[in-house]
């Protein structure tokens, strides 16, 4: 591993003379010309965007030529006096539009060009042209209409990241129906915890899938889901076994769409083409998609996002912040249950193409033929979106992707899910591609976008996020509501964004919504992360604000531990937990999944003892004696969601006596089979204290 200090400059910001090389730069140059403003750097442009929210979002509306069936009567309408009032601010009231119509407009412009490149461990490779995708959208839409699905109805996809899922999403929302997807790796209880809240009209699901060397059936899971929701129409896509028997009472996907697996119309189906797609003109705030929180604090929240909010925010972030252009091929590693999947599909809005991966990226090994690097190289993708945890695993395993694969086409890597350590950021430039733009990003399901990230006009600093996106009024506040720098404060958003949720499904009187974001600072969105503003006007998230450790009055951010532990050769993964007591110091427990030879495995007792000594010495030296744990517990894995989020608070609550099903969604865990062992191991050391 290469040693890079936090804040080391890895790539400078481009000079003002080069701004017009990106769409964001050209956009801001026009703003200067038309308003008389002068931006010496990106930070000044950002300040203009939040000081002039209505002008900024009107310009985004015009920049991306949003189609309306009725005009808006205002840009931002507040529930009380003051344009910036939250919650309840309404964007573009009066406008009637459809998100799907904009997707279809862009796909039609692609014609016979490939827009979807699929790589699946279940059924191999495929490539869909724009016309092929449009035809599938039309056939699915016809099937939905035939089953009585219309505006406001909920449609569920229990599907992996495959072309049919993309088509089903666009077909559904074009009708004004509401899309929701859950990944097939989720078990039946996790699925029901989510979709039973919605009273869905129809589900499209697969019969099974392959994950690495494992062939996994979904037959029993589907039977249970259907039994729990008997009024829901069920459509089965025989993905793993084309010859599988369709359960009684269910529709085959071929029957539903009137086409075979290659999209050719069957005898029973009439010819349908992309020209037959219809669009329901709906209000700006009409529900588009329901995303679920990770379920780490009880039942997952059903977060409702709207047509107009997702449309205009994704146009801005995909077109300007990511600088994606027509014909560009992008790779996003994501499950269909993550907000990143919803964001990824919006690549199509600007004419970009998608590489869809379905399967285990660590099979047969971290650097194997199904690694994310191998897929990116083979498909010649220019834009890569992955998890920070994945980059960390590759870096700490000593991989050299730039030598193993041809990654010269990759112009940008965006990563999220957890903070990106400084040493890993340096590794990307040393071992992947020295010329790319690295953009660590932090946002959330709550806004289906980013609060912080990178961009074509900012520099790259090791371990830090470069900027706040245009139009996103993020800041770091102390307990009194004052902006602070140089120390951790609460991540807040002080002005509304179009993609903030319109409501939570089933949330009476918005009680859960208000409690989630507005219970600390009246009228100000509090996200729940500790955020530090650096002297460079860059940003660092140091952990969840509800997971902060307080030892004798000294506040310790969990990310401080991970930044020094994750690079250690003997550490595969780690987690720190603090259990309070009346004395004030409490008990600090460090969980460590050890690494042996680059692969997690069993270590001998003397090796574990040596590793523990190294951990304690490193923490004492790099952080402080106050940070040294009372106990080090070696475990088979660290509880994370499938998207890489560490679950400190839910695990702590279970260890303290809460019933696991009430505070953590076991189906959302990457390794649910290890949970009981981890809990009992920590309880044992605490009991013996």
C-alpha positions in Angstrom: 0.0 0.0 0.0 1.1 3.5 -0.7 1.1 6.0 2.2 -1.0 9.1 1.5 -1.8 11.6 4.2 -5.3 12.9 4.7 -5.8 16.0 2.6 -2.9 15.2 0.2 -3.6 16.8 -3.2 -4.1 13.9 -5.7 -5.5 16.0 -8.6 -5.7 19.8 -8.9 -8.9 21.6 -9.9 -8.8 22.7 -13.6 -8.0 26.4 -14.3 -10.9 28.6 -15.2 -9.7 28.6 -18.8 -10.6 24.9 -19.0 -14.1 25.1 -17.5 -15.8 24.9 -20.9 -14.4 21.4 -21.4 -17.3 20.1 -19.2 -21.1 20.7 -19.4 -21.0 22.1 -15.9 -18.4 24.6 -16.8 -20.3 25.6 -19.9 -23.5 26.0 -17.9 -21.8 28.2 -15.3 -20.1 30.3 -18.0 -23.6 31.1 -19.4 -24.8 32.0 -16.0 -21.9 34.4 -15.7 -22.7 35.9 -19.1 -26.4 36.3 -18.4 -26.3 37.5 -14.8 -23.1 39.5 -14.6 -21.8 37.2 -11.9 -18.1 36.2 -11.9 -17.0 32.9 -10.4 -13.4 32.6 -9.5 -13.8 29.0 -8.5 -16.4 26.3 -8.0 -17.1 27.3 -4.4 -18.3 30.7 -5.6 -20.5 29.1 -8.2 -22.0 26.8 -5.5 -22.7 29.8 -3.3 -24.6 31.6 -6.2 -26.7 28.4 -6.7 -28.0 28.3 -3.2 -28.4 32.0 -2.8 -30.5 32.0 -6.0 -32.4 28.7 -5.7 -35.3 29.7 -8.0 -33.1 31.1 -10.7 -30.7 28.1 -10.5 -33.5 25.4 -10.7 -35.2 27.4 -13.5 -32.0 27.2 -15.5 -31.6 23.5 -14.8 -35.2 23.1 -16.1 -34.4 24.9 -19.3 -30.9 23.3 -19.7 -32.4 19.8 -19.9 -35.5 20.8 -21.8 -38.1 19.4 -19.4 -41.3 18.4 -21.2 -44.5 19.7 -19.6 -48.2 19.1 -20.3 -49.2 22.1 -18.1 -46.9 25.0 -17.0 -45.7 25.6 -13.5 -47.1 28.6 -11.7 -44.1 29.1 -9.4 -40.7 27.6 -9.0 -40.7 27.2 -5.2 -43.8 27.6 -3.1 -43.4 27.6 0.7 -46.0 26.4 3.2 -45.4 29.6 5.3 -43.7 32.9 4.5 -40.1 32.5 3.3 -39.0 30.6 0.2 -36.7 28.3 2.1 -39.3 26.9 4.6 -39.0 23.2 5.3 -40.6 20.8 5.4 -43.5 21.3 3.0 -41.9 23.4 0.3 -43.5 22.7 -3.1 -41.4 22.7 -6.3 -42.9 23.8 -9.6 -46.6 23.7 -8.6 -49.0 23.4 -11.5 -46.5 21.5 -13.8 -47.7 18.3 -15.2 -45.0 16.0 -16.6 -43.8 12.4 -16.6 -40.4 11.0 -15.7 -40.7 8.1 -18.1 -41.4 10.4 -21.0 -38.0 11.9 -20.6 -36.3 8.5 -20.4 -38.1 7.4 -23.6 -37.2 10.6 -25.4 -33.5 10.0 -24.8 -33.6 6.3 -25.6 -35.3 7.0 -28.9 -32.4 9.2 -29.9 -30.1 6.2 -29.4 -31.9 4.1 -32.0 -29.9 1.0 -32.8 -27.0 2.0 -30.6 -26.4 -0.3 -27.6 -27.8 1.3 -24.4 -27.8 -1.7 -22.0 -24.9 -4.2 -21.7 -25.7 -7.0 -19.3 -23.3 -9.3 -17.7 -25.0 -12.0 -15.6 -23.8 -15.1 -13.8 -27.2 -16.6 -14.1 -27.8 -16.3 -17.9 -24.7 -14.9 -19.4 -24.3 -11.8 -21.6 -26.7 -9.7 -23.6 -26.8 -6.3 -25.3 -29.9 -4.3 -25.9 -30.2 -1.5 -28.4 -32.4 1.6 -27.8 -35.1 0.1 -30.0 -34.9 -3.3 -28.2 -35.4 -1.6 -24.9 -38.3 0.6 -26.1 -40.1 -2.5 -27.5 -39.7 -4.2 -24.1 -41.1 -1.2 -22.3 -44.1 -1.1 -24.6 -44.8 -4.8 -24.1 -44.5 -4.6 -20.3 -46.7 -1.5 -20.3 -49.4 -3.4 -22.3 -49.2 -6.2 -19.8 -49.6 -3.8 -16.9 -52.7 -2.2 -18.5 -54.2 -5.6 -19.2 -54.0 -6.4 -15.5 -55.7 -3.1 -14.6 -52.6 -1.3 -13.4 -53.0 2.5 -13.6 -52.0 5.8 -12.1 -51.1 5.5 -8.4 -51.0 1.7 -8.3 -47.8 0.0 -6.8 -45.8 -2.4 -8.9 -42.9 -4.4 -7.3 -39.9 -5.9 -9.0 -38.3 -8.8 -7.1 -35.6 -8.8 -9.7 -31.8 -8.5 -10.1 -29.9 -5.9 -12.1 -30.9 -7.0 -15.6 -32.4 -5.3 -18.7 -36.0 -6.5 -18.0 -35.9 -4.7 -14.6 -34.9 -1.4 -16.3 -37.7 -1.8 -18.8 -40.3 -2.6 -16.1 -39.3 0.5 -14.1 -39.8 2.8 -17.1 -43.0 1.1 -18.2 -44.5 1.4 -14.8 -43.7 5.0 -14.1 -44.7 6.1 -17.6 -48.3 4.9 -16.7 -48.2 7.0 -13.5 -48.0 3.8 -11.4 -45.4 3.7 -8.6 -42.3 1.5 -8.8 -40.6 -0.4 -6.0 -37.8 -2.9 -6.3 -36.4 -5.4 -3.9 -33.3 -7.5 -4.7 -33.7 -11.3 -5.0 -31.1 -11.9 -2.3 -33.6 -10.7 0.2 -35.5 -13.4 2.0 -39.4 -13.4 2.2 -39.7 -11.7 5.6 -37.4 -8.8 4.4 -39.4 -8.5 1.2 -42.8 -8.6 3.1 -41.5 -6.0 5.7 -41.2 -3.7 2.8 -43.8 -4.3 0.2 -46.7 -5.3 2.5 -46.8 -1.7 3.5 -47.7 -0.7 0.0 -50.6 -3.0 -0.9 -49.1 -3.6 -4.3 -51.2 -4.5 -7.4 -48.6 -6.6 -9.2 -45.1 -8.2 -8.7 -42.7 -9.2 -11.4 -40.2 -11.8 -10.0 -37.6 -14.3 -11.0 -37.5 -18.0 -10.3 -33.9 -18.0 -9.1 -30.4 -16.7 -9.7 -26.7 -17.6 -9.5 -24.3 -16.0 -7.1 -20.8 -17.1 -7.9 -20.9 -20.9 -7.7 -24.3 -21.0 -5.9 -27.5 -21.6 -7.7 -30.3 -20.1 -5.6 -34.0 -20.9 -6.1 -36.7 -18.4 -5.2 -39.7 -20.7 -5.5 -40.4 -21.2 -1.8 -39.8 -17.5 -1.1 -42.2 -16.5 -3.9 -44.8 -18.9 -2.6 -44.7 -17.4 0.8 -44.9 -13.8 -0.5 -47.8 -14.6 -2.7 -49.6 -16.4 0.2 -49.2 -13.3 2.3 -50.4 -10.9 -0.4 -53.2 -13.0 -2.1 -54.8 -10.1 -4.1 -51.5 -9.2 -5.8 -51.1 -10.3 -9.4 -47.9 -12.3 -9.8 -45.7 -12.4 -13.0 -42.8 -14.9 -13.1 -39.8 -14.4 -15.3 -38.1 -17.8 -15.6 -34.6 -16.3 -15.3 -32.6 -19.3 -13.9 -34.6 -22.1 -15.6 -36.5 -21.1 -18.8 -38.4 -24.4 -18.6 -39.6 -24.0 -15.0 -43.2 -24.6 -14.3 -45.3 -21.5 -13.7 -47.1 -21.7 -10.4 -50.9 -21.9 -10.5 -52.5 -18.5 -10.4 -49.4 -16.7 -11.7 -48.6 -15.4 -15.2 -45.6 -16.2 -17.1 -43.5 -13.2 -18.2 -43.9 -14.4 -21.9 -47.7 -14.4 -21.4 -47.6 -11.1 -19.7 -45.6 -9.4 -22.4 -46.7 -11.4 -25.4 -43.1 -12.1 -26.4 -40.4 -14.7 -25.9 -37.0 -14.2 -24.2 -35.5 -12.5 -27.2 -38.3 -10.0 -27.4 -40.0 -11.6 -30.4 -43.8 -11.4 -30.4 -45.4 -14.8 -29.6 -48.5 -16.1 -31.4 -50.6 -15.2 -28.4 -49.3 -11.6 -28.4 -50.0 -8.9 -30.9 -47.1 -6.9 -32.3 -46.2 -4.0 -30.0 -43.4 -1.5 -30.6 -41.7 1.4 -28.8 -44.0 3.8 -30.7 -46.9 2.5 -28.6 -45.6 3.7 -25.2 -48.0 6.0 -23.4 -47.4 8.6 -20.7 -49.6 9.8 -17.9 -49.2 13.5 -17.3 -49.0 13.8 -13.5 -48.3 16.5 -11.0 -44.6 17.4 -10.2 -45.1 15.8 -6.7 -46.8 12.6 -8.0 -45.1 9.5 -6.5 -42.6 7.9 -8.9 -40.7 5.4 -6.8 -40.7 4.1 -3.3 -37.2 3.4 -1.8 -36.7 1.8 1.6 -34.3 2.7 4.4 -31.9 -0.1 5.3 -34.2 -1.4 8.1 -31.4 -1.0 10.7 -33.7 0.7 13.2 -36.9 -1.3 12.9 -39.3 -1.6 10.0 -37.8 0.0 6.9 -39.2 3.4 6.1 -41.1 3.6 2.8 -39.6 6.8 1.3 -41.7 8.2 -1.5 -39.9 10.2 -4.2 -41.8 12.1 -6.9 -41.6 12.4 -10.7 -40.5 16.0 -10.9 -38.1 15.9 -8.0 -36.1 12.9 -9.2 -36.3 14.1 -12.8 -34.7 17.5 -12.2 -32.3 16.4 -9.5 -31.0 13.5 -11.6 -30.7 15.7 -14.7 -28.5 18.1 -12.7 -26.4 15.5 -11.0 -26.0 13.1 -14.0 -25.6 15.8 -16.6 -23.5 18.4 -14.7 -22.0 16.9 -11.5 -21.1 13.6 -13.2 -20.7 15.2 -16.7 -22.1 12.2 -18.4 -22.7 12.6 -22.1 -24.6 10.8 -24.9 -23.1 7.5 -25.9 -20.9 7.3 -22.8 -20.9 3.8 -21.2 -21.2 3.7 -17.5 -20.7 0.8 -15.0 -22.6 1.0 -11.7 -22.2 -1.9 -9.2 -25.5 -2.0 -7.3 -28.3 -4.2 -6.2 -31.8 -3.2 -7.3 -32.7 -2.4 -3.7 -30.2 0.4 -3.3 -30.9 4.1 -4.2 -27.8 3.9 -6.4 -29.8 1.6 -8.7 -32.5 4.2 -9.2 -29.8 6.9 -9.8 -28.0 4.7 -12.2 -30.9 4.2 -14.5 -31.2 8.0 -14.8 -27.9 7.7 -16.9 -30.4 7.1 -19.7 -31.8 10.6 -19.3 -28.8 12.2 -20.9 -28.3 9.5 -23.6 -25.7 7.5 -21.7 -25.4 3.7 -21.8 -25.4 1.3 -18.8 -23.4 -1.8 -18.0 -25.5 -4.0 -15.7 -23.8 -6.6 -13.6 -25.7 -9.4 -11.9 -23.7 -11.7 -9.6 -20.9 -11.9 -7.1 -18.0 -9.6 -8.0 -15.6 -11.5 -5.7 -16.1 -14.8 -7.6 -14.0 -16.8 -8.2 -11.7 -14.3 -6.4 -11.4 -10.6 -5.7 -9.3 -10.3 -8.9 -11.1 -12.9 -10.9 -13.0 -12.8 -14.2 -16.2 -11.4 -12.5 -14.4 -8.7 -10.6 -15.7 -5.2 -11.2 -12.4 -4.3 -12.8 -12.7 -7.1 -15.3 -16.2 -6.1 -16.3 -15.2 -2.4 -16.7 -12.3 -3.3 -18.8 -14.1 -5.9 -21.0 -17.0 -3.5 -21.7 -14.8 -0.4 -22.1 -16.8 1.6 -19.6 -15.6 5.1 -19.0 -17.4 5.9 -15.8 -17.3 3.5 -12.8 -19.5 3.7 -9.7 -18.6 1.3 -6.9 -18.5 1.0 -3.1 -15.8 2.5 -1.0 -15.6 -0.8 0.9 -14.8 -2.6 -2.4 -12.0 -0.2 -3.3 -10.6 -0.6 0.2 -10.7 -4.4 0.0 -8.9 -4.3 -3.4 -6.3 -1.9 -2.0 -5.6 -3.8 1.1 -5.3 -7.1 -0.7 -2.5 -5.6 -2.8 -4.3 -5.7 -6.2 -2.9 -3.7 -9.1 -5.9 -3.3 -11.4 -4.2 -0.9 -13.8 -1.6 -3.5 -14.6 -4.0 -6.5 -14.6 -6.6 -4.9 -16.8 -6.8 -2.2 -19.5 -8.5 0.6 -17.5 -7.2 3.6 -19.6 -10.8 4.3 -20.7 -11.9 5.0 -17.1 -12.2 8.8 -16.7 -13.9 8.8 -13.3 -14.6 6.5 -10.4 -17.3 7.5 -8.0 -17.6 5.6 -4.7 -20.0 5.7 -1.8 -21.6 3.5 1.0 -18.9 4.5 3.5 -16.0 7.0 3.8 -13.0 6.4 1.5 -9.8 6.4 3.5 -6.8 8.5 2.3 -4.6 5.6 1.6 -7.2 3.9 -0.6 -7.7 7.2 -2.5 -3.9 7.3 -3.1 -4.0 3.6 -4.2 -6.6 4.4 -6.9 -4.2 7.0 -8.5 -1.2 4.8 -8.1 -2.6 1.4 -9.1 -5.7 2.0 -11.2 -5.3 5.1 -13.4 -3.3 8.2 -12.6 -5.4 10.4 -14.9 -8.9 9.7 -13.7 -11.1 11.8 -11.4 -11.9 10.2 -8.1 -15.2 11.3 -6.6 -16.0 10.0 -3.1 -19.7 10.8 -2.5 -22.2 10.8 0.3 -25.9 11.1 0.0 -28.7 8.8 0.8 -31.9 7.0 0.0 -33.6 10.0 1.6 -32.8 12.3 -1.3 -31.8 9.6 -3.9 -28.8 11.8 -4.7 -25.7 13.2 -3.1 -25.1 15.8 -0.4 -21.4 15.8 -1.0 -19.1 14.6 -3.7 -16.8 15.6 -6.5 -17.1 17.2 -9.9 -15.3 18.3 -13.1 -14.4 21.7 -11.6 -12.9 20.6 -8.3 -9.7 19.0 -7.1 -9.2 15.7 -5.4 -7.8 15.4 -1.9 -7.0 12.1 -0.2 -9.7 11.0 2.3 -11.9 14.0 1.6 -15.0 14.9 -0.5 -14.3 17.8 -2.8 -17.5 19.8 -2.8 -21.2 20.3 -2.2 -23.3 19.8 -5.4 -24.8 22.8 -7.0 -28.2 23.7 -5.4 -27.5 21.6 -2.3 -27.2 23.8 0.8 -25.2 21.5 3.0 -23.3 22.6 6.1 -21.8 21.4 9.4 -23.6 22.8 12.5 -22.9 22.7 16.2 -25.5 22.0 18.8 -26.6 25.7 18.9 -27.2 25.7 15.1 -24.0 27.6 14.2 -21.9 26.8 11.1 -18.5 25.4 12.2 -15.3 24.3 10.5 -12.4 22.2 11.6 -14.5 20.1 14.0 -17.3 17.6 13.6 -20.8 19.0 13.5 -24.2 17.7 12.4 -24.6 17.4 8.6 -27.6 19.7 7.8 -29.3 20.9 4.7 -30.5 24.4 5.3 -32.6 24.9 2.1 -35.0 22.5 0.3 -34.0 20.2 -2.5 -36.5 19.1 -5.2 -35.7 15.4 -4.5 -36.4 15.5 -0.8 -39.2 12.9 -0.1 -42.7 14.0 -0.6 -43.8 11.7 2.3 -43.3 8.2 3.8 -45.9 5.7 2.7 -48.4 5.0 5.5 -46.9 7.7 7.8 -49.9 9.2 9.6 -49.6 13.0 9.9 -46.0 12.9 8.7 -44.9 11.9 12.2 -42.1 9.6 11.2 -41.0 11.9 8.4 -40.7 14.9 10.8 -39.0 12.8 13.4 -36.5 11.5 10.9 -35.1 14.8 9.7 -36.6 17.8 11.5 -36.5 16.9 15.2 -33.3 18.7 16.1 -33.2 22.1 14.3 -36.7 23.5 13.4 -37.1 23.9 9.7 -33.6 22.4 9.0 -32.9 18.9 7.6 -30.6 17.0 10.0 -29.2 13.9 8.2 -27.5 12.1 11.1 -23.9 12.2 10.1 -20.9 14.0 11.7 -19.4 16.3 9.1 -16.1 18.2 9.2 -15.3 21.2 6.9 -11.6 21.4 6.3 -9.5 24.5 5.6 -9.6 23.6 1.9 -13.4 23.8 1.9 -13.5 20.0 1.4 -15.5 17.7 3.6 -15.0 14.6 5.7 -17.7 12.4 7.3 -16.5 11.0 10.6 -19.4 8.7 11.3 -23.0 8.6 12.2 -23.9 11.2 14.8 -26.0 8.6 16.7 -23.0 6.2 16.8 -20.6 8.7 18.3 -18.6 7.4 21.3 -18.3 9.5 24.4 -15.6 8.5 26.8 -15.4 10.7 29.9 -16.7 13.7 28.0 -14.4 13.2 25.0 -16.3 12.6 21.7 -14.8 10.0 19.4 -15.9 9.6 15.8 -16.0 6.0 14.6 -14.5 6.9 11.3 -11.3 8.0 13.1 -10.8 4.3 14.1 -11.6 2.9 10.7 -9.2 5.3 8.9 -6.2 3.8 10.8 -7.5 0.2 11.2 -8.7 -0.6 7.7 -5.2 -0.2 6.1 -3.5 -2.6 8.6 -2.3 -5.8 6.8 -3.9 -8.1 9.4 -7.4 -6.5 9.3 -10.1 -7.5 6.9 -12.8 -5.3 8.5 -13.5 -3.7 11.8 -16.2 -2.1 14.0 -16.1 -0.2 17.2 -18.8 -0.1 19.9 -19.2 1.8 23.1 -21.3 0.6 26.0 -22.0 3.4 28.5 -21.9 3.0 32.3 -22.5 5.2 35.3 -18.8 6.0 35.6 -18.7 7.9 32.3 -15.9 6.0 30.6 -18.0 2.9 29.6 -16.6 -0.1 27.8 -15.1 0.3 24.4 -15.2 -2.9 22.3 -13.3 -3.3 19.0 -14.6 -6.0 16.6 -12.0 -7.3 14.1 -12.4 -9.7 11.2 -8.8 -10.8 10.7 -7.1 -11.3 7.4 -4.6 -14.0 6.5 -2.7 -13.8 3.3 -5.2 -11.4 1.8 -8.1 -13.8 2.5 -10.0 -13.8 5.8 -9.4 -17.0 7.6 -8.5 -18.7 10.9 -5.4 -17.5 12.6 -3.5 -19.3 15.4 -3.7 -18.0 18.9 -0.2 -16.5 18.9 -1.0 -14.7 15.6 -4.2 -13.3 17.0 -2.3 -12.1 20.1 0.3 -10.4 17.9 -2.5 -8.8 15.9 -4.2 -7.5 19.0 -1.0 -6.0 20.2 -0.5 -4.2 16.9 -4.0 -2.9 17.0 -3.7 -1.5 20.5 -0.3 0.1 19.7 -1.5 1.6 16.5 -4.6 3.1 18.1 -2.6 4.5 21.0 0.0 6.0 18.8 -2.2 7.3 15.9 -5.2 8.4 17.9 -4.8 8.6 21.7 -4.8 6.5 24.9 -8.5 7.4 25.3 -9.2 5.5 22.0 -7.6 2.2 23.1 -10.4 -0.4 23.4 -11.1 -2.3 26.6 -11.7 -5.4 24.6 -10.7 -6.7 21.2 -13.1 -9.4 19.9 -12.2 -11.4 16.8 -15.2 -12.3 14.6 -15.8 -14.0 11.3 -17.3 -10.8 9.7 -18.4 -7.3 10.5 -22.2 -6.7 10.3 -22.8 -4.6 7.2 -25.6 -4.2 4.8 -25.2 -5.6 1.3 -24.3 -2.0 0.3 -21.4 -1.8 2.7 -22.9 0.2 5.6 -21.6 -0.7 9.0 -24.4 -1.3 11.5 -22.9 -0.1 14.8 -26.1 1.1 16.5 -28.4 -1.9 15.6 -25.7 -4.3 16.7 -25.1 -2.4 20.0 -28.9 -2.5 20.7 -29.1 -6.3 20.1 -26.1 -6.9 22.3 -27.8 -4.8 25.0 -30.9 -7.0 24.9 -33.1 -5.9 22.0 -34.7 -8.6 19.9 -32.8 -8.6 16.6 -35.9 -8.6 14.3 -37.1 -5.3 15.9 -33.9 -3.3 15.4 -32.2 -4.9 12.4 -33.4 -6.4 9.2 -31.4 -9.7 9.0 -32.3 -10.0 5.4 -30.3 -6.8 4.7 -27.1 -8.2 6.2 -24.2 -9.3 4.0 -23.5 -12.3 6.3 -26.6 -12.9 8.4 -25.3 -16.3 9.4 -22.6 -14.7 11.6 -24.9 -12.4 13.6 -25.6 -14.7 16.6 -21.9 -15.6 17.0 -20.9 -12.0 17.0 -23.6 -11.0 19.5 -22.7 -13.8 21.9 -18.9 -13.1 21.7 -19.4 -9.5 22.7 -21.8 -10.3 25.5 -19.3 -12.8 26.9 -16.5 -10.3 27.2 -18.8 -7.6 28.7 -20.2 -10.1 31.2 -16.7 -11.1 32.3 -15.7 -7.4 32.7 
